[in-house]
Structure formats: structure tokens, C-alpha cells
Amino acid sequence: MAIGRQGQAGFARRDVLGLLPGCALAFALPARATAQVREDGLTPRHGVAMHGEPTLPVGFRNFDYARPDAPKGGRLVNGWLGGFDTLNPYAYKGHQAQGLKGFVYESLMARNYDEPFSLYGLVAESVELPDERDFIVFHIDERARFSDGEPVTAEDVVFTFELLRDRGHPTFRSNYRRVKAATIEGERSVRFDLSGADDRELPLILGLMPVLAAHATDAATFESTTFKPLLGTGPYIISAVDPGRSITFRRDPDYWGAELAVNRGMNNFDEIRFDYYRDDNVMFEAFKKGLVDVRPEGDPTRWATGYDTPAVRRGEVALESFTSGLPWGMNAFVFNTRKPIFSDPRVREALGRLFDFEWIDRNLFAGATVRTQSYYEGSELSSHGRPADARERALLAPFPSVVREDVMEGRWSAPSTDGSGRDREQARQALDALAEAGWAVKDGELRRTSDGEPFRFEIMVSTKDHERLSLAFARGLERIGVRATVRLADSVQAFRRLQTYDFDMVVYNWVSSLSPGTEQKKYWSVAAADTPGERNYMGVREPAVDAMIAALLAARERPDFVSAVRALDRVLLSGFYVVPLFHVKEQWIARWKTIERPEKTSLYGPTPETWWRAPSATAG
């Protein structure tokens, strides 16, 4: 079971929709970008930060974690679990292919992996942003080109904005509809009026907007799934597609940004391919045979015992462990509280007691995992083990009954068991709580006392590892008369059911960053609970959650921001919307040594965009 910070393949990191990092900045801004003062009194700047000022100065030469003289050439083959049915990553319909964002489509600005949340110029070489953040102006780099050679214009930026606002994925629609107006100011400048939005992150969200070509994009068919790619500005173009099975990218020899400083040491492979697998064990065997070059590993048992292979013993495969500064996020069984049987937090907390982490860790994961206790585990943003400070208590004061006292004082922890798989004390406490909520065991089955309805539900999973874990949980639930069936769905079906909240319980991992922001609305807000395509899978409808998200978005200084995130963590923990699972303390990656990397890693961990194929190796 994959339980690390990373996804299945490193080259999917440039995710504009999920606010994951991009990786290209302007090398040196023209003099007009730093010296010209406009009529509004603002000087165009090369970068912006969510809190404070960006770290990198104008004229920096490359990222510290990239090797500027990295060799170019060769091919990289990644394995990915699942399938895909569209090459449009910005529409609601379909399951997108990996690698499109960042490789083919670039954003206006890009994120630096060595900072919590700072953006620097990419397609837009500079920006103007007042302290109030009630507008932002993007100045497009005059060198920026689409892959067909046409220049990027202000019209393209406004076209993309309006297209995604009206026809894009709900994530874009909900964000962009808060923009009051988008106005063209000359051939290469666009101003976004943000007055009334009251969201200090919104300018940065706009900075992560992709730029699509107005002359080559059909707005009428944009929402349909398609195997015809959109036209982008990125360093790669799609060279081959085998629908649902593989997608291949070829480095564009005419890429406009190849000489930018932030691209020094980046985009080193001539060709990158994603091969799709239906089963993780099959994908692992493909890696062992050399059919896949790099494999992020999330299964502690496999990492401990599965890599004793001839290639490893011969020194042909490197096994590496990495640490990063990122939170671990929340990996969990998720209750869909839209379902009546999960509407009562007492019921949810009680069922969580039947998850025997100690037994599962020992028997399924060789004792290599750690129980997750927070939505922002492993960072200063976590509330676990910390009493609420004065700022948190002030934020939570209007909601006096929402946060439990043990959570407020930092004393709460996920239940621990005796590790036997049959902890009687936890079962007793669960039954007592269920009785208070109107449930009792009759004829060997837990039933609602008012009408005799049995407590039954389905756990939907899409991988064998999740199936194994869910079956173990189901066996624990059966001890108190709860009948949980486990349904293994294919990845496309599971994705569609997630999008429409058509499930009882799922296993899901909300990845977190060092600067959680607007995406938290998509995860937990009242509005997202009833909006298909968002990630409020548990169906949270708690006004205190919205208030804490508003507070973290309004924070200008880091201490205020940290307190707001911790307060949000406390509200979510008190609702028992999930059964927290576990994580490992390191990121594990296995790679064939024909793939090489820089010595330094970023704050975010390994950055495969900076890797290269050894010059002595053949492309295969």
C-alpha cells in the first residue's frame, strides 16, 4: 500500500490543478521588469510569496537542487497504476493522462520547490501586486511561444481564464468566478480585478493558471473527453498515445524557455513515457525487469523484503531514502457523512476504535509505519500534542462546541490497541458509544434500535493493497456486528464514483503542503460538500471549518497562518470524519542507475525534473 508523501511517479508533480510545484522561472528579467514604475506606483516584480517575500533574487542562475550542466538525451520510462481516457487535464470529464501539466502546458508563474509557496515568472516574466492584493497584473514574456511557434498574447491569457471559469473543472470555476474582471492592458499585460474576493492567495492561484492557445482551442468541445491534445507552451510535446496504456512525450527542440535560468538542469530527457498498469505487483515486476526506470515505493513490506533482486545485488539498482519538510497529509478510511448511517460523529468515532493499527502495522507492514494523528502530520502545522495557543482559541471562540476539549488541549490521539486483533476494551467502548447513538447488537448484528435496520456499508477500493487493508478493517468491524463489504473497482470507475460522491467509505490520501491555502476549500468547505468533482469526500458541512479556512487565507504573517491551520486541524479531528491510517517517515525510491540525479534534494523532496540519463547508457 502506497503511504508515502509522493504519488506513484515523480514526473506527475507539476500539477497546476492541485497547486503542486511548477519548475521554470525567468533567468534574468529585462530592465523594464525591475526599473519601470507604473502610474499606479507599483514596480513590476519577478516573484511573489504567500507570506513575506520570495527568497530568490532577480537574476538568479538556477535552482540549488538542479545541476546546471546536467547531460541531455535519452529516455525515461515511468510506471503508473490505472488508466486514462482524455488528454485534457482541465475539464471535468474523464481521467487525465499523466505528465500533461508542466510538460505540455505551463502556467503563468511557477513554484520553487525550496520554498513553502513562492511563485516566480514563467510565461509571465513579472507581476504587479499591491499589498492589499485586490488586483494583480501579469506581464507576459515577449519570448513566450506555443509549440506551433505562435506568440503568447494577452488575448490568450484572457481566453484561457474565461474558458476555465465557464467550462473548466469545478476547481477552476469556483476559484475564477471570484475574479471581478480580467482586462487586457496592451499586447502582453493582463490585469485581474480581485476586489471583494478577500482572499490573499487568489493572486497566486491565478499565477498557476495555464495558458492555452485561443487560435487552436475549440471552446464548444472543451468539456468533452478527447485524445487530441490542446496546444501548450511547455518543454515537451505529445509524440505517441496508446489510449489507456501509454503516453509518450518528446522534448520540443524549439521550446521557447530552454535557456531560462530555472530550466538549467531541467527537462533533460529527450523522451519521457508513462506506461500504465492495472496491477501494482505487475508494475513492480516490470521495474525489476528494467521496463520501468524509476519506482517510488510506498509499501514498507515490499521495501524491506521485495528488493533483494539480482540487479540490486549487482549494484545496477539504487535504493534510496529521502526526507523532506512536507507534512504527511491525511491517509485514511473516509466516511461519507452524506449517508445517514455515518451522520453521527459518535458512530464514526466508535467505528474508528475497531481499526487495529498495532496489529496491522506488525502483520502487514513489518512494523515500519507510524499512526497518523493530524491532517498536517510531521510539520509545524499539526495540532497533535500541542495545546491551542491564544490565537487559535480566539479563532475558535465563536464555535464553542465544535472542538473537543482533549483536542483543544493537544491530548487526543488515535486509539491504540493491545495488538491482538481482538482488543476487547476497544470493542466495549465502541459498543457503548454506539448504544448512545441508537445502535445495539441483536442476533449477532448491529441494528438501529428504532427500526431494526442492520448496520451495513461498502468500502470501495481500487487497488489490491487497499483491498487487503480494508478486509482487515472489515474483520475488526464484524466483531461488533457491523457488516462491511469490500468492493474492488477499476481505477476509472472508482474515479467517477469519487467525483459524484457515490460511495459509503473509501481509502483516500489528502496530500498537504507547507502552505495550505485555497485548495482547503475544495477539501473541506460547505460549498464543496455538494459540488461534484471537489475533494470534500467526507461531506463536511461545518461553518467553523469555513471560518478557519478564511482565517488562514487572510493571514499575512507566518505565526498567524500557522495558528489558523492548527485550529482547522482541531475542528476536523473533532468531527471524526475519517479513520486515520499511517505513514512512513521517509520517501523511498528505487531507480536503475542508468538514471542519475543531483546530490541535493529540495524542501519538497526528490525532484525528478532534474534527473538525467547517464551519458554512457543507451536509451533502450
C-alpha positions as CSV (number, residue, x, y, z in Angstrom):
1,M,0.0,0.0,0.0
2,A,1.5,3.3,-1.0
3,I,1.7,5.5,2.1
4,G,4.4,8.0,1.3
5,R,4.3,11.7,0.6
6,Q,4.7,11.3,-3.1
7,G,2.4,9.9,-5.8
8,Q,3.1,6.9,-7.9
9,A,5.6,8.6,-10.3
10,G,7.7,11.6,-9.7
11,F,7.1,13.3,-13.0
12,A,3.5,14.0,-12.2
13,R,4.5,16.6,-9.6
14,R,3.8,19.7,-11.8
15,D,0.1,19.8,-11.0
16,V,-1.5,23.2,-11.6
17,L,-4.9,22.0,-10.5
18,G,-3.6,20.7,-7.2
19,L,-1.3,23.6,-6.6
20,L,1.8,21.4,-6.8
21,P,5.0,23.0,-7.9
22,G,6.0,24.0,-11.4
23,C,9.6,24.4,-12.3
24,A,10.5,27.3,-14.6
25,L,11.4,30.9,-13.8
26,A,12.8,33.7,-15.9
27,F,16.6,33.7,-15.9
28,A,17.1,37.5,-15.9
29,L,14.3,40.0,-16.2
30,P,14.6,42.8,-18.8
31,A,15.4,46.1,-17.3
32,R,11.8,47.2,-17.7
33,A,10.7,44.5,-15.2
34,T,12.6,45.9,-12.3
35,A,13.1,49.6,-13.0
36,Q,9.9,50.8,-14.6
37,V,7.4,52.3,-12.1
38,R,3.9,52.4,-13.4
39,E,1.2,55.1,-12.9
40,D,-0.2,53.1,-10.0
41,G,3.1,53.4,-8.2
42,L,4.0,49.7,-8.3
43,T,7.2,48.3,-9.6
44,P,6.9,45.0,-11.5
45,R,8.5,42.2,-9.5
46,H,9.9,38.9,-10.6
47,G,8.2,36.8,-7.9
48,V,5.7,36.8,-5.1
49,A,5.3,34.8,-1.9
50,M,2.2,33.8,0.1
51,H,3.8,35.2,3.3
52,G,6.7,37.6,3.3
53,E,9.0,38.0,0.3
54,P,10.3,35.3,-2.1
55,T,13.8,34.0,-1.4
56,L,15.3,34.1,-4.9
57,P,16.6,37.4,-6.2
58,V,16.3,38.8,-9.7
59,G,19.0,37.3,-12.0
60,F,19.5,34.0,-10.1
61,R,21.1,31.4,-12.3
62,N,19.5,28.1,-11.3
63,F,17.7,26.3,-8.6
64,D,20.1,24.9,-5.9
65,Y,18.7,21.4,-6.3
66,A,19.3,21.3,-10.1
67,R,22.7,20.5,-11.8
68,P,23.1,23.3,-14.4
69,D,25.3,21.2,-16.7
70,A,23.2,18.0,-16.5
71,P,23.5,15.9,-19.6
72,K,20.7,15.9,-22.1
73,G,19.3,13.0,-24.0
74,G,17.9,9.5,-23.7
75,R,14.6,8.3,-22.5
76,L,12.8,7.9,-19.1
77,V,10.1,5.3,-18.6
78,N,7.7,5.7,-15.7
79,G,5.1,3.2,-14.5
80,W,1.7,4.4,-13.4
81,L,-1.2,2.5,-11.9
82,G,-4.6,2.8,-13.6
83,G,-5.6,4.2,-17.0
84,F,-6.7,7.4,-18.8
85,D,-9.3,8.4,-21.3
86,T,-8.5,12.1,-22.0
87,L,-5.7,14.4,-22.9
88,N,-7.5,17.4,-21.5
89,P,-6.4,17.8,-17.9
90,Y,-8.5,20.9,-17.3
91,A,-12.1,19.7,-17.9
92,Y,-14.3,17.8,-15.5
93,K,-15.0,14.8,-17.7
94,G,-12.5,11.9,-18.0
95,H,-9.4,10.6,-16.3
96,Q,-6.4,12.5,-17.5
97,A,-3.1,11.1,-18.7
98,Q,-0.1,11.8,-16.5
99,G,2.6,14.3,-17.4
100,L,0.5,16.8,-19.3
101,K,0.7,19.6,-16.7
102,G,4.2,21.0,-16.8
103,F,5.4,19.1,-19.7
104,V,2.9,20.3,-22.3
105,Y,1.1,23.1,-20.5
106,E,2.9,25.7,-18.5
107,S,1.4,28.2,-16.0
108,L,1.8,31.9,-15.9
109,M,4.2,31.6,-12.9
110,A,5.9,28.7,-11.3
111,R,6.6,27.4,-7.9
112,N,10.1,26.9,-6.3
113,Y,10.4,23.5,-4.5
114,D,12.7,25.1,-1.9
115,E,10.1,27.5,-0.5
116,P,6.7,26.9,1.1
117,F,4.7,28.9,-1.5
118,S,6.5,31.4,-3.7
119,L,5.9,32.0,-7.4
120,Y,8.3,33.3,-10.0
121,G,7.9,34.4,-13.6
122,L,7.5,31.9,-16.3
123,V,5.1,32.7,-19.2
124,A,4.5,35.9,-17.3
125,E,8.0,37.3,-16.7
126,S,6.8,39.7,-14.0
127,V,3.8,40.9,-12.0
128,E,2.4,43.9,-10.1
129,L,0.7,43.2,-6.8
130,P,-0.2,45.7,-4.2
131,D,-0.1,44.9,-0.5
132,E,-3.9,44.7,-0.3
133,R,-3.8,42.1,-3.1
134,D,-7.0,43.5,-4.6
135,F,-5.6,43.2,-8.1
136,I,-2.7,41.6,-10.0
137,V,-1.2,42.4,-13.3
138,F,0.8,39.8,-15.3
139,H,3.3,40.9,-17.9
140,I,3.9,38.2,-20.5
141,D,7.4,37.4,-21.6
142,E,7.8,38.5,-25.2
143,R,9.7,35.3,-25.9
144,A,6.9,33.0,-24.8
145,R,5.6,30.8,-27.7
146,F,3.1,28.0,-28.2
147,S,4.5,24.8,-29.6
148,D,3.3,25.8,-33.1
149,G,5.6,28.9,-32.9
150,E,2.8,31.4,-32.3
151,P,3.4,34.1,-29.6
152,V,1.6,34.1,-26.4
153,T,-0.6,37.2,-26.1
154,A,-2.8,38.9,-23.5
155,E,-5.7,37.6,-25.5
156,D,-4.6,34.0,-24.9
157,V,-4.5,34.6,-21.2
158,V,-8.0,36.2,-21.0
159,F,-9.3,33.5,-23.3
160,T,-7.9,30.7,-21.0
161,F,-9.3,32.4,-17.9
162,E,-12.8,32.7,-19.3
163,L,-12.7,29.2,-20.7
164,L,-11.7,27.6,-17.4
165,R,-14.1,29.9,-15.5
166,D,-17.1,28.8,-17.6
167,R,-16.2,25.4,-18.9
168,G,-13.3,24.1,-16.9
169,H,-13.1,21.7,-14.0
170,P,-15.1,22.8,-10.9
171,T,-11.8,23.7,-9.2
172,F,-11.2,26.4,-11.7
173,R,-14.8,27.5,-11.9
174,S,-15.0,28.0,-8.1
175,N,-11.7,30.0,-8.0
176,Y,-12.0,32.1,-11.1
177,R,-15.6,33.1,-10.6
178,R,-14.4,35.2,-7.6
179,V,-12.4,37.4,-10.0
180,K,-14.4,40.6,-10.7
181,A,-12.8,41.3,-14.1
182,A,-9.9,40.4,-16.4
183,T,-8.7,43.3,-18.5
184,I,-6.1,43.4,-21.3
185,E,-3.6,46.2,-20.8
186,G,-1.6,46.3,-24.0
187,E,-0.3,43.4,-26.1
188,R,1.3,41.5,-23.3
189,S,-0.3,42.6,-20.0
190,V,-3.5,41.4,-18.2
191,R,-5.0,42.8,-15.1
192,F,-7.2,40.8,-12.8
193,D,-9.5,42.8,-10.5
194,L,-9.8,40.9,-7.2
195,S,-11.7,43.5,-5.2
196,G,-14.3,41.9,-3.0
197,A,-12.7,38.4,-3.1
198,D,-11.0,38.9,0.3
199,D,-8.5,36.1,-0.5
200,R,-4.8,36.8,-0.3
201,E,-4.0,33.5,-2.0
202,L,-6.1,34.2,-5.1
203,P,-3.4,36.2,-6.9
204,L,-1.1,33.2,-6.5
205,I,-3.8,30.8,-7.7
206,L,-4.1,32.9,-10.8
207,G,-0.4,32.7,-11.2
208,L,-0.7,29.0,-11.5
209,M,-3.2,29.3,-14.4
210,P,-2.2,27.5,-17.6
211,V,-2.1,29.4,-20.9
212,L,-4.0,27.8,-23.8
213,A,-3.9,29.0,-27.4
214,A,-7.1,30.9,-28.4
215,H,-6.3,30.2,-32.1
216,A,-6.2,26.4,-31.6
217,T,-8.7,25.6,-28.8
218,D,-12.4,24.8,-29.5
219,A,-14.4,26.2,-26.6
220,A,-17.5,24.4,-27.8
221,T,-16.0,20.9,-27.3
222,F,-13.7,21.8,-24.5
223,E,-15.7,19.8,-21.9
224,S,-15.6,16.6,-23.8
225,T,-13.0,13.8,-23.3
226,T,-10.5,13.7,-26.2
227,F,-7.3,12.1,-27.4
228,K,-6.5,15.3,-29.3
229,P,-4.1,17.3,-27.2
230,L,-4.5,21.0,-26.6
231,L,-1.8,23.4,-27.7
232,G,0.7,24.3,-25.0
233,T,3.8,26.3,-24.3
234,G,5.8,23.6,-22.4
235,P,9.1,21.9,-23.0
236,Y,7.6,18.7,-24.4
237,I,5.0,17.7,-27.0
238,I,3.0,14.5,-27.1
239,S,4.6,12.2,-29.7
240,A,2.6,8.9,-29.1
241,V,-0.6,7.8,-27.4
242,D,-1.9,4.3,-26.8
243,P,-5.2,5.1,-25.2
244,G,-5.4,3.9,-21.6
245,R,-2.0,2.1,-21.9
246,S,0.8,4.6,-22.5
247,I,1.6,8.2,-23.4
248,T,5.0,9.4,-24.7
249,F,6.4,13.0,-24.6
250,R,9.2,14.3,-26.9
251,R,11.3,17.2,-25.9
252,D,10.5,20.2,-28.1
253,P,13.7,21.4,-29.9
254,D,12.1,24.8,-30.4
255,Y,10.9,25.2,-26.8
256,W,11.0,29.0,-26.1
257,G,12.1,28.7,-22.5
258,A,15.0,26.3,-22.9
259,E,17.6,28.9,-21.9
260,L,15.8,30.3,-18.8
261,A,17.7,30.0,-15.6
262,V,15.2,27.8,-13.9
263,N,15.4,25.4,-16.7
264,R,19.1,24.9,-16.3
265,G,19.4,21.3,-15.3
266,M,15.7,20.6,-16.0
267,N,13.9,18.8,-18.8
268,N,16.9,16.6,-19.5
269,F,15.3,13.6,-21.2
270,D,14.7,13.6,-24.9
271,E,11.7,11.3,-24.4
272,I,9.5,10.6,-21.4
273,R,7.0,7.8,-21.4
274,F,4.3,6.7,-18.9
275,D,3.3,3.0,-19.1
276,Y,0.0,2.2,-17.4
277,Y,-0.5,-1.0,-15.3
278,R,-3.7,-2.4,-13.9
279,D,-2.0,-4.1,-11.0
280,D,0.8,-2.8,-8.8
281,N,2.5,-6.2,-8.5
282,V,2.7,-6.4,-12.3
283,M,4.2,-2.9,-12.4
284,F,6.8,-3.9,-9.8
285,E,7.8,-6.9,-11.9
286,A,8.1,-4.6,-14.8
287,F,10.5,-2.4,-12.8
288,K,12.6,-5.5,-11.8
289,K,12.9,-6.4,-15.5
290,G,14.1,-2.9,-16.4
291,L,10.9,-2.0,-18.3
292,V,10.4,0.9,-15.8
293,D,13.3,3.1,-14.8
294,V,12.2,4.7,-11.5
295,R,9.8,3.4,-8.9
296,P,8.6,5.4,-5.8
297,E,7.8,2.8,-3.2
298,G,5.1,3.1,-0.6
299,D,4.8,-0.4,0.7
300,P,7.0,-1.0,3.8
301,T,7.0,-4.8,3.5
302,R,8.0,-4.7,-0.1
303,W,10.7,-2.1,0.6
304,A,12.1,-4.3,3.4
305,T,11.9,-7.7,1.6
306,G,11.0,-7.3,-2.1
307,Y,14.1,-5.6,-3.4
308,D,16.5,-8.4,-2.8
309,T,16.9,-8.9,-6.5
310,P,19.9,-9.8,-8.7
311,A,20.0,-6.3,-10.2
312,V,20.2,-4.8,-6.7
313,R,22.9,-7.2,-5.6
314,R,24.9,-6.4,-8.7
315,G,24.7,-2.7,-7.9
316,E,22.6,-1.9,-11.0
317,V,19.6,-0.6,-9.0
318,A,19.9,2.1,-6.3
319,L,17.6,2.0,-3.3
320,E,17.3,5.5,-1.7
321,S,15.5,7.0,1.2
322,F,14.7,10.7,1.4
323,T,13.3,13.1,3.9
324,S,11.5,16.3,3.2
325,G,9.9,19.2,5.0
326,L,6.4,18.5,3.8
327,P,3.5,17.4,6.0
328,W,2.5,13.8,5.6
329,G,-1.1,14.7,5.0
330,M,-4.1,12.6,5.9
331,N,-4.2,9.0,4.6
332,A,-7.4,7.5,5.9
333,F,-10.6,5.5,5.7
334,V,-13.2,8.2,4.7
335,F,-16.7,8.2,6.0
336,N,-19.2,9.6,3.5
337,T,-21.3,11.6,6.0
338,R,-23.9,12.2,3.4
339,K,-25.0,8.6,4.2
340,P,-27.4,8.5,7.2
341,I,-25.5,5.7,9.0
342,F,-22.4,8.0,9.1
343,S,-24.1,11.2,10.1
344,D,-23.4,10.9,13.8
345,P,-19.8,11.7,14.9
346,R,-20.3,9.3,17.9
347,V,-20.8,6.4,15.4
348,R,-17.8,7.5,13.4
349,E,-15.5,7.6,16.4
350,A,-16.8,4.3,17.6
351,L,-16.1,2.5,14.3
352,G,-12.6,4.0,14.3
353,R,-11.9,2.1,17.5
354,L,-12.1,-1.2,15.6
355,F,-9.2,-0.3,13.4
356,D,-6.3,-2.2,15.0
357,F,-3.3,-0.2,13.8
358,E,-0.8,-2.1,16.1
359,W,-1.9,-5.5,14.6
360,I,-1.9,-4.2,11.0
361,D,1.5,-2.5,11.4
362,R,3.1,-5.6,12.7
363,N,1.5,-8.2,10.4
364,L,1.1,-6.2,7.1
365,F,3.9,-3.6,7.2
366,A,6.7,-5.2,9.2
367,G,6.5,-2.6,11.9
368,A,7.6,0.2,9.6
369,T,4.7,2.6,9.8
370,V,3.6,5.4,12.2
371,R,0.0,6.2,13.1
372,T,-1.2,9.5,11.6
373,Q,-2.6,11.8,14.2
374,S,-3.2,15.0,12.2
375,Y,-4.2,16.3,8.8
376,Y,-0.8,18.1,8.7
377,E,1.3,15.4,10.4
378,G,5.0,15.9,10.5
379,S,5.1,19.7,10.4
380,E,4.6,22.8,12.5
381,L,1.1,23.0,11.2
382,S,0.0,19.9,13.1
383,S,-2.1,20.4,16.3
384,H,-1.3,17.0,17.7
385,G,0.5,17.1,21.0
386,R,0.2,20.9,21.2
387,P,-2.3,22.9,23.3
388,A,-4.1,25.6,21.4
389,D,-2.4,29.0,21.6
390,A,-4.2,32.3,22.3
391,R,-4.6,33.0,18.5
392,E,-6.3,29.6,18.0
393,R,-8.6,30.0,20.9
394,A,-9.6,33.4,19.7
395,L,-10.4,32.0,16.2
396,L,-12.4,29.1,17.7
397,A,-14.3,31.2,20.3
398,P,-17.3,31.8,18.1
399,F,-17.7,28.0,17.8
400,P,-17.6,26.8,21.4
401,S,-18.9,23.3,21.0
402,V,-17.1,22.3,17.8
403,V,-13.6,21.4,19.1
404,R,-13.4,18.7,21.9
405,E,-11.5,19.7,25.0
406,D,-8.9,16.9,24.6
407,V,-8.3,18.0,21.0
408,M,-8.1,21.7,22.1
409,E,-5.5,20.8,24.8
410,G,-3.5,18.6,22.4
411,R,-4.2,15.4,24.4
412,W,-6.2,13.5,21.8
413,S,-4.6,10.6,20.0
414,A,-6.0,7.9,17.7
415,P,-7.0,4.9,19.8
416,S,-4.2,2.3,20.5
417,T,-4.9,-1.4,20.9
418,D,-3.2,-4.4,22.5
419,G,-2.2,-5.5,19.0
420,S,-4.0,-8.9,19.3
421,G,-6.5,-8.1,16.6
422,R,-9.2,-8.7,19.2
423,D,-8.9,-5.9,21.7
424,R,-12.0,-6.3,23.9
425,E,-11.6,-3.0,25.6
426,Q,-11.8,-1.1,22.4
427,A,-14.8,-3.2,21.3
428,R,-16.6,-2.5,24.6
429,Q,-16.0,1.3,24.3
430,A,-17.2,1.2,20.7
431,L,-20.4,-0.6,21.6
432,D,-21.1,1.8,24.5
433,A,-20.8,4.8,22.2
434,L,-23.0,3.1,19.5
435,A,-25.6,2.4,22.1
436,E,-25.7,6.1,23.0
437,A,-26.2,6.8,19.3
438,G,-29.1,4.4,19.0
439,W,-27.5,1.1,17.9
440,A,-27.3,-2.3,19.6
441,V,-26.3,-5.8,18.7
442,K,-29.3,-8.2,18.1
443,D,-29.0,-11.7,16.7
444,G,-25.3,-11.2,16.1
445,E,-25.7,-8.0,14.0
446,L,-25.6,-4.3,14.9
447,R,-29.0,-2.8,14.4
448,R,-30.7,0.6,14.8
449,T,-32.8,0.3,17.9
450,S,-35.6,2.4,16.4
451,D,-36.4,0.3,13.4
452,G,-34.1,-2.8,13.4
453,E,-32.1,-1.6,10.3
454,P,-28.8,-3.5,10.2
455,F,-25.5,-1.6,10.1
456,R,-24.1,-2.4,6.7
457,F,-22.0,-0.5,4.3
458,E,-19.5,-0.9,1.4
459,I,-15.8,0.1,1.3
460,M,-14.8,1.0,-2.3
461,V,-11.2,0.4,-3.2
462,S,-9.2,0.5,-6.5
463,T,-6.0,-1.3,-5.6
464,K,-5.2,-4.8,-4.2
465,D,-3.3,-3.1,-1.3
466,H,-6.3,-1.1,-0.3
467,E,-8.4,-4.2,-0.6
468,R,-6.1,-6.1,1.8
469,L,-6.2,-3.3,4.3
470,S,-10.0,-2.9,4.0
471,L,-10.6,-6.6,4.6
472,A,-8.6,-6.4,7.8
473,F,-10.7,-3.4,8.9
474,A,-13.9,-5.3,7.9
475,R,-12.9,-8.2,10.1
476,G,-12.5,-5.9,13.1
477,L,-15.9,-4.4,12.5
478,E,-17.5,-7.8,12.2
479,R,-16.6,-8.4,15.8
480,I,-19.3,-5.9,16.9
481,G,-21.9,-7.0,14.3
482,V,-21.1,-4.4,11.6
483,R,-21.1,-5.9,8.1
484,A,-18.7,-4.1,5.8
485,T,-18.2,-5.4,2.3
486,V,-15.2,-4.5,0.3
487,R,-15.6,-3.7,-3.4
488,L,-12.6,-3.6,-5.8
489,A,-13.4,-1.2,-8.6
490,D,-11.2,-0.4,-11.6
491,S,-9.5,3.0,-11.4
492,V,-11.7,4.7,-14.0
493,Q,-14.9,3.5,-12.2
494,A,-13.6,4.4,-8.8
495,F,-12.6,7.9,-10.0
496,R,-16.1,8.5,-11.4
497,R,-17.8,7.4,-8.3
498,L,-15.5,9.6,-6.2
499,Q,-16.3,12.6,-8.4
500,T,-20.0,12.1,-7.7
501,Y,-19.6,11.0,-4.1
502,D,-21.2,7.7,-4.9
503,F,-19.7,5.6,-2.1
504,D,-20.1,4.7,1.5
505,M,-16.4,4.6,2.5
506,V,-13.2,4.9,0.6
507,V,-9.5,5.0,1.3
508,Y,-8.1,8.4,0.3
509,N,-4.9,10.4,0.9
510,W,-5.2,14.2,1.1
511,V,-1.7,15.5,0.3
512,S,-0.7,18.6,2.2
513,S,1.9,21.3,1.6
514,L,3.7,23.7,3.8
515,S,1.3,26.4,2.7
516,P,-2.2,25.0,2.6
517,G,-4.5,27.6,1.1
518,T,-7.5,27.9,-1.3
519,E,-7.4,24.2,-2.0
520,Q,-8.6,23.6,1.5
521,K,-12.0,24.9,0.4
522,K,-12.1,22.1,-2.1
523,Y,-11.2,19.6,0.6
524,W,-13.4,20.6,3.5
525,S,-15.7,23.6,2.8
526,V,-19.5,23.6,3.0
527,A,-19.8,24.6,-0.7
528,A,-17.5,21.8,-1.8
529,A,-19.7,19.2,0.0
530,D,-22.4,19.4,-2.6
531,T,-20.2,20.3,-5.7
532,P,-19.3,17.2,-7.8
533,G,-15.6,16.9,-8.6
534,E,-14.3,18.5,-5.4
535,R,-12.4,16.6,-2.8
536,N,-14.7,17.0,0.2
537,Y,-15.3,13.3,0.0
538,M,-16.5,13.1,3.7
539,G,-19.2,15.7,3.1
540,V,-18.1,18.1,5.8
541,R,-20.7,20.9,6.3
542,E,-19.2,22.7,9.3
543,P,-19.2,26.6,9.4
544,A,-16.2,26.5,11.8
545,V,-14.2,24.8,9.0
546,D,-15.1,27.6,6.6
547,A,-14.1,30.2,9.2
548,M,-10.7,28.6,9.9
549,I,-10.0,28.4,6.1
550,A,-10.9,32.1,5.8
551,A,-8.5,32.9,8.6
552,L,-5.6,31.1,7.1
553,L,-6.2,32.7,3.7
554,A,-6.3,36.2,5.4
555,A,-3.1,35.7,7.4
556,R,-0.2,38.0,6.4
557,E,2.4,36.7,8.8
558,R,3.5,33.1,9.3
559,P,2.6,32.8,13.0
560,D,-1.0,33.8,12.4
561,F,-1.1,31.4,9.4
562,V,0.2,28.5,11.5
563,S,-2.3,29.1,14.2
564,A,-5.2,29.2,11.7
565,V,-4.1,25.9,10.2
566,R,-3.8,24.3,13.6
567,A,-7.3,25.5,14.5
568,L,-8.6,24.0,11.3
569,D,-6.9,20.7,12.1
570,R,-8.6,20.7,15.5
571,V,-12.0,21.2,14.0
572,L,-11.5,18.3,11.5
573,L,-10.1,16.0,14.1
574,S,-13.1,16.7,16.5
575,G,-15.5,15.7,13.7
576,F,-14.1,12.2,13.3
577,Y,-14.7,12.3,9.6
578,V,-12.1,9.7,8.9
579,V,-10.3,6.8,10.5
580,P,-6.6,7.9,10.3
581,L,-4.3,5.3,8.9
582,F,-0.5,5.6,8.9
583,H,2.6,6.8,7.2
584,V,6.3,6.2,6.9
585,K,8.9,8.7,7.9
586,E,10.9,8.6,4.6
587,Q,10.3,8.7,0.9
588,W,11.6,5.5,-0.8
589,I,12.7,5.5,-4.4
590,A,14.3,2.6,-6.4
591,R,16.0,3.6,-9.7
592,W,18.1,1.9,-12.2
593,K,21.5,3.6,-12.1
594,T,21.3,4.5,-15.7
595,I,19.1,7.3,-14.3
596,E,21.2,9.8,-12.3
597,R,20.3,12.7,-10.1
598,P,21.8,15.8,-8.4
599,E,23.1,15.3,-4.9
600,K,20.9,17.9,-3.3
601,T,17.2,17.5,-2.9
602,S,14.7,20.2,-2.4
603,L,12.5,21.1,0.6
604,Y,9.8,19.1,-1.1
605,G,11.9,16.0,-1.5
606,P,13.2,14.4,-4.7
607,T,12.6,16.4,-7.9
608,P,12.8,14.0,-10.9
609,E,12.6,17.0,-13.3
610,T,16.2,17.5,-12.5
611,W,17.3,13.9,-13.2
612,W,19.0,12.7,-16.4
613,R,20.1,9.5,-18.2
614,A,23.8,8.6,-17.8
615,P,25.7,9.5,-21.0
616,S,27.1,6.0,-21.1
617,A,23.7,4.4,-21.0
618,T,21.7,3.7,-24.1
619,A,18.1,4.9,-24.4
620,G,16.8,1.4,-24.5
